[in-house]
Amino acid sequence: MRVRPGVTPGERGLFQSDHQIGYIRDGQVGFTGFGTRIAGAQAAYTGHRALTRRRTKTGILAEPPGEILVSGHGDEPVVVDGGCYVAQLRRTATATGEPSWGFELPLLPEERGEVFATSRARTVWNALRASGLSEGPRPPAEST
């Protein structure tokens, strides 16, 4: 994953090869390009668990994975775990205009500096890759 400057100051684009897969902005890290709302929610939860594990001193989570709930209707539902907010889902579009889903995970105030935010984005991306969920945000097919 590569990080490039975004459209606004403080914004960073996240790229795999030359395809944008996500962003860092406004104290959040987001990834896009998941085909369904459920795939986006699963990816958000995977990213949330990775960030939570990263934030512990031991790297071990005391609680097992729970059941997630996608709450709300429309284009921007939220992912909830045990009654706690996990992530915001975002309805997006692919480069070809097809509908897709993405998510945003909030960063802690001390993680919002460029170096720490980039590190947290890499943590999420690595978790998505390890889980196989990175198959969601992939480059559009080449036209021949």
Residue pairs with C-beta under 8 A, 6 or more apart in sequence:
1 14
1 15
1 16
1 21
1 121
1 122
1 125
2 14
2 15
2 16
3 12
3 13
3 14
3 15
3 24
3 118
3 121
4 12
4 13
4 15
5 11
5 12
5 13
6 12
6 13
6 23
6 24
6 25
8 25
10 25
11 23
11 24
11 25
12 23
12 24
12 25
12 114
12 117
12 118
12 121
13 20
13 22
13 23
14 20
14 21
14 22
14 23
14 24
14 29
14 31
14 121
14 125
15 21
16 134
16 137
16 138
16 139
17 139
18 139
19 137
19 138
19 139
19 140
20 32
21 31
21 32
21 33
21 125
21 137
22 29
22 30
22 31
22 32
22 102
22 121
22 125
22 137
23 29
23 30
23 32
24 30
24 117
24 118
24 121
27 106
27 107
27 109
27 112
28 88
28 104
28 105
28 106
28 107
29 47
29 104
29 105
29 107
29 117
29 120
29 121
29 124
30 90
30 102
30 103
30 104
30 105
31 43
31 47
31 102
31 103
31 124
31 125
31 128
31 136
31 137
32 90
32 92
32 100
32 101
32 102
32 137
33 92
33 94
33 100
33 102
33 136
33 137
33 138
34 40
34 43
34 100
34 101
34 102
34 103
34 133
34 136
34 137
35 100
35 101
35 136
36 101
37 70
37 77
37 89
37 101
38 70
39 101
39 133
39 136
40 89
40 90
40 100
40 101
40 102
40 103
40 136
41 68
41 70
41 79
41 87
41 89
41 103
42 68
42 133
43 103
43 128
43 133
43 136
44 79
44 86
44 87
44 89
44 103
44 105
45 65
45 68
45 79
45 81
45 86
45 87
46 127
46 128
46 131
46 133
47 87
47 103
47 105
47 124
47 127
47 128
48 79
48 81
48 86
48 87
48 105
49 61
49 65
49 127
50 123
50 124
50 126
50 127
51 105
51 120
51 123
51 124
52 61
53 59
53 60
53 61
54 120
54 123
55 108
66 81
66 82
67 81
68 79
68 80
68 81
68 86
69 79
69 80
69 81
70 77
70 78
70 79
70 80
70 89
71 77
71 78
71 79
71 80
72 78
75 90
75 91
76 88
76 89
76 90
76 91
77 89
78 85
78 86
78 87
78 88
78 89
79 85
79 86
79 87
79 88
79 89
79 103
80 86
86 105
87 103
87 104
87 105
87 106
88 103
88 104
89 101
89 102
89 103
90 101
90 102
90 103
90 104
91 99
91 100
91 101
92 99
92 100
92 101
92 102
93 99
93 100
94 100
94 140
95 140
96 140
100 136
102 137
105 124
107 116
107 117
107 120
110 116
111 117
111 119
111 120
125 134
128 134
128 136
128 137
